[in-house]
């Protein structure tokens, strides 16, 4: 019984690590992209393909930078 509990703890820890990593990387890409645009690089596009709300947010951000670039020109 103790071996099964230990295996469950190890598997849940590994799953938690992988899930956290999958969530953090797109957020870091968004943060990096916003920093580049804030510094004036309006040609930068954020490429995130997660299939969730983070991808939708990145697409909206990219549309915003296109509109800003057109506005400044």
C-alpha positions, 0 to 999 in steps of 0.5 A: 500500500505504501508503494502505491501511495509513493507512486501516486505522489511521484506521478502527481508531482510530475504531472503538476510540473508538466502542467505548470510548465505548459502554462508558464511558457505561453505567458512568458512569450506574451510578456516578452512580446509586450515588452518588445512592443512597448519598446517600439518594435511594432513589427513583432508578432507573438506566436503562440499555438496552445488552442486556448485563451492564451492563443486568443489573447496573443492573436488579439495582441497581434491585431492591436500591433498591426492597428498601431503600426497603421496608425503611426504610418 
